[in-house]
Amino acid sequence: MSTTEIELEAGLVDVAVLDDDADFRNYIEDLLRDEGRYEVRTFADSQSLFASARKKLPDVVLVDMKMGAERGEDVVEYLLQHWPDLCIIVITGYPSLESMRATFKLRVFDYLAKPFSINQLRQSLQNAIDDFGLGSTPQERLRKRLGHIIKLLRVERDWSLRDLASATKLSVSQISSIERGTNLPSIESLLAICRAFDRRPSQILASIDF
């Protein structure tokens, strides 16, 4: 099943599945829908996935790394180039330590080797839900995603919380609560953070894909 635009019920986690094996797609779709907490859209090729993501970005994408002429690595690179904060879990029927290392260099969230158990998939998705704040209210998700962006910017500069606090004149506890997604920054605080990173507020907000 391929869906172009989906209005999610409150609390459902939007999962996209890319795999050229129709039986596997149907299996994953039925499995996740039966869980009662996921909205699922499946795709046989990357172009269909990309087109759907442009209209409604999924929360999590499961990407098969071996799909005939298509390379999963290319799909992952495209997704992260256009949506850097997207949660991607790769799946492969040809697992190896080398492929696992190469996959994690692409900044994916997790790696599942076929055949994986239902519990392994459940745990991987639960970890993604916990880390990315998925299935929460729009306000909670905005706080989580904005906090994640700010933390990434800080880490890229090799700054500690104290360094960012000094640059913004905010307290360490304020910065920490913003990064954890506990609190949204005020307009004044957001402007101070943007100035510290030499970014415009519109740049940071646009990168959230919210």
Backbone torsions as a table, in degrees:
resi	resn	phi	psi	omega
1	MET	NA	133.1	176.4
2	SER	-123.1	124.7	-176.9
3	THR	-115.3	132.2	-176.8
4	THR	-81.0	-37.4	179.9
5	GLU	-150.7	130.0	-173.3
6	ILE	-125.1	130.4	171.1
7	GLU	-95.3	113.5	-175.2
8	LEU	-82.3	144.1	169.7
9	GLU	-71.0	153.4	-177.5
10	ALA	-57.2	131.3	174.9
11	GLY	89.7	-13.6	179.7
12	LEU	-76.6	141.9	177.3
13	VAL	-95.1	127.3	-175.9
14	ASP	-87.7	111.9	-177.4
15	VAL	-114.4	127.5	174.2
16	ALA	-106.0	138.4	-178.0
17	VAL	-122.0	122.5	177.4
18	LEU	-113.4	113.5	179.8
19	ASP	-159.5	138.9	-178.3
20	ASP	-84.8	-0.8	179.0
21	ASP	-94.4	108.4	-176.5
22	ALA	-61.1	-39.5	179.7
23	ASP	-62.4	-41.2	-179.9
24	PHE	-67.3	-42.0	178.5
25	ARG	-59.1	-45.7	-179.4
26	ASN	-64.9	-38.2	179.3
27	TYR	-63.1	-48.1	-178.9
28	ILE	-66.0	-40.4	179.8
29	GLU	-62.1	-47.7	-179.8
30	ASP	-63.8	-42.3	-178.4
31	LEU	-61.6	-49.5	-176.6
32	LEU	-71.1	-37.5	178.1
33	ARG	-63.8	-36.7	179.1
34	ASP	-66.0	-22.8	178.4
35	GLU	-67.4	-25.5	176.5
36	GLY	80.4	7.4	-178.9
37	ARG	-127.2	4.2	-177.0
38	TYR	-124.7	141.7	164.1
39	GLU	-101.1	132.6	-172.1
40	VAL	-124.1	133.9	169.7
41	ARG	-129.1	136.8	-175.3
42	THR	-119.1	152.3	-175.7
43	PHE	-141.8	141.4	179.2
44	ALA	-93.5	-15.6	-179.1
45	ASP	-144.8	157.9	-172.9
46	SER	-68.4	-35.0	-177.3
47	GLN	-62.9	-37.7	176.9
48	SER	-65.3	-40.3	177.2
49	LEU	-62.5	-47.2	-178.3
50	PHE	-61.1	-43.1	-178.8
51	ALA	-63.1	-41.1	179.3
52	SER	-68.3	-39.6	-179.2
53	ALA	-65.5	-32.3	178.4
54	ARG	-66.0	-30.0	-179.9
55	LYS	-86.1	-38.7	178.9
56	LYS	-152.1	107.8	-176.4
57	LEU	-70.6	127.9	177.7
58	PRO	-73.0	164.7	175.5
59	ASP	-77.8	-41.1	-177.0
60	VAL	-136.1	141.3	174.4
61	VAL	-121.8	125.7	171.5
62	LEU	-95.3	120.6	-175.0
63	VAL	-118.9	121.6	173.4
64	ASP	-76.5	134.2	-175.0
65	MET	-85.9	-11.5	179.6
66	LYS	-125.8	104.9	-176.3
67	MET	-136.0	66.3	178.5
68	GLY	62.0	-122.0	-177.6
69	ALA	-75.7	-17.7	-178.1
70	GLU	-87.0	140.8	176.5
71	ARG	-101.6	127.1	178.7
72	GLY	-58.6	-34.2	179.2
73	GLU	-59.9	-39.6	179.4
74	ASP	-66.8	-39.1	179.1
75	VAL	-63.4	-46.3	-179.7
76	VAL	-62.0	-44.4	179.8
77	GLU	-61.1	-40.9	179.1
78	TYR	-64.6	-46.1	-178.7
79	LEU	-60.1	-45.4	-177.3
80	LEU	-75.4	-25.1	175.3
81	GLN	-67.3	-39.1	-177.7
82	HIS	-90.3	-28.9	-179.9
83	TRP	-136.4	80.5	-171.2
84	PRO	-58.8	-25.5	-176.6
85	ASP	-99.0	10.9	-178.9
86	LEU	-69.5	138.7	177.6
87	CYS	-85.5	117.4	-178.2
88	ILE	-120.2	129.3	173.8
89	ILE	-115.9	120.6	-179.0
90	VAL	-92.6	147.7	177.8
91	ILE	-128.9	142.5	-178.1
92	THR	-149.0	144.3	174.4
93	GLY	-93.4	1.5	-178.4
94	TYR	-128.3	65.2	-175.0
95	PRO	-73.5	145.9	173.3
96	SER	-160.0	158.7	178.9
97	LEU	-61.6	-38.7	179.6
98	GLU	-63.2	-45.2	-179.1
99	SER	-67.8	-34.6	178.4
100	MET	-64.2	-45.0	179.5
101	ARG	-62.5	-43.1	-179.7
102	ALA	-64.3	-37.3	-179.1
103	THR	-66.1	-45.5	-177.9
104	PHE	-69.1	-22.3	173.8
105	LYS	-65.8	-21.0	178.6
106	LEU	-81.7	0.7	178.1
107	ARG	70.0	38.8	174.3
108	VAL	-83.1	163.4	-176.9
109	PHE	-81.7	-40.5	-176.3
110	ASP	-154.4	169.6	-173.6
111	TYR	-138.7	120.8	179.2
112	LEU	-120.3	130.2	179.4
113	ALA	-97.6	129.5	175.1
114	LYS	-73.8	144.2	-7.4
115	PRO	-81.9	126.1	177.2
116	PHE	-100.0	156.8	-179.0
117	SER	-82.6	162.4	176.2
118	ILE	-58.8	-41.6	-179.1
119	ASN	-64.9	-34.7	177.4
120	GLN	-64.5	-43.0	178.6
121	LEU	-66.2	-44.2	178.1
122	ARG	-56.9	-45.8	-177.1
123	GLN	-66.4	-40.6	178.8
124	SER	-62.1	-44.3	179.1
125	LEU	-67.9	-37.6	178.3
126	GLN	-64.8	-39.5	176.9
127	ASN	-61.7	-40.6	178.1
128	ALA	-64.9	-42.3	178.4
129	ILE	-59.9	-44.2	-178.9
130	ASP	-67.0	-45.6	-175.0
131	ASP	-72.2	-35.7	-175.3
132	PHE	-101.2	-1.8	-179.3
133	GLY	64.3	39.4	-175.8
134	LEU	-80.4	156.1	178.3
135	GLY	74.5	10.7	-180.0
136	SER	-97.5	-177.1	179.6
137	THR	-71.0	160.0	177.5
138	PRO	-55.5	-38.4	179.7
139	GLN	-65.1	-42.0	179.2
140	GLU	-65.5	-41.2	-179.2
141	ARG	-67.0	-38.0	177.5
142	LEU	-62.1	-45.0	179.0
143	ARG	-60.3	-45.6	-178.2
144	LYS	-63.0	-46.2	-175.3
145	ARG	-70.7	-40.3	178.1
146	LEU	-65.1	-42.6	177.5
147	GLY	-61.4	-38.7	179.3
148	HIS	-65.1	-41.8	178.5
149	ILE	-62.0	-45.4	-178.9
150	ILE	-63.7	-40.1	178.1
151	LYS	-64.4	-41.4	177.9
152	LEU	-61.1	-42.6	178.9
153	LEU	-62.6	-39.6	179.1
154	ARG	-66.2	-44.2	-179.1
155	VAL	-65.0	-38.3	178.5
156	GLU	-59.6	-31.6	178.6
157	ARG	-89.0	-0.5	-178.4
158	ASP	59.9	38.8	178.7
159	TRP	-97.2	145.7	170.0
160	SER	-85.0	171.1	174.7
161	LEU	-58.7	-37.9	179.7
162	ARG	-65.4	-37.2	178.3
163	ASP	-62.2	-45.6	-179.7
164	LEU	-67.8	-38.3	176.9
165	ALA	-60.3	-41.1	179.1
166	SER	-65.8	-39.5	-178.3
167	ALA	-71.4	-26.0	-175.7
168	THR	-104.8	-12.3	-174.7
169	LYS	67.2	20.9	173.3
170	LEU	-98.3	164.8	178.6
171	SER	-81.5	158.0	177.0
172	VAL	-59.9	-39.9	-180.0
173	SER	-65.5	-35.5	176.6
174	GLN	-63.6	-49.0	180.0
175	ILE	-59.8	-44.7	-178.3
176	SER	-61.9	-43.6	-178.8
177	SER	-67.6	-33.5	177.0
178	ILE	-67.9	-45.7	-179.1
179	GLU	-65.3	-34.5	179.1
180	ARG	-75.3	-12.1	-177.8
181	GLY	82.1	14.7	178.6
182	THR	-73.4	-38.6	-178.5
183	ASN	-133.8	146.1	169.8
184	LEU	-81.7	141.2	175.8
185	PRO	-70.3	148.5	171.8
186	SER	-67.9	168.8	177.3
187	ILE	-58.0	-43.0	-179.7
188	GLU	-63.8	-42.3	-179.8
189	SER	-67.3	-40.6	178.7
190	LEU	-63.2	-41.1	177.7
191	LEU	-62.5	-40.8	179.4
192	ALA	-64.7	-40.2	178.5
193	ILE	-66.3	-42.6	179.3
194	CYS	-62.3	-42.4	178.7
195	ARG	-62.3	-38.2	-179.6
196	ALA	-63.0	-32.5	-179.1
197	PHE	-99.1	6.4	-177.9
198	ASP	55.5	42.5	178.8
199	ARG	-122.8	151.1	171.6
200	ARG	-84.3	147.4	177.6
201	PRO	-54.4	-37.4	-179.4
202	SER	-62.6	-32.9	178.6
203	GLN	-66.0	-45.0	-178.1
204	ILE	-69.1	-42.9	-178.6
205	LEU	-66.9	-37.6	-179.8
206	ALA	-66.3	-26.7	-177.7
207	SER	-79.0	-6.6	-176.7
208	ILE	-78.5	-24.8	-177.4
209	ASP	55.4	48.0	-176.6
210	PHE	-102.7	NA	NA
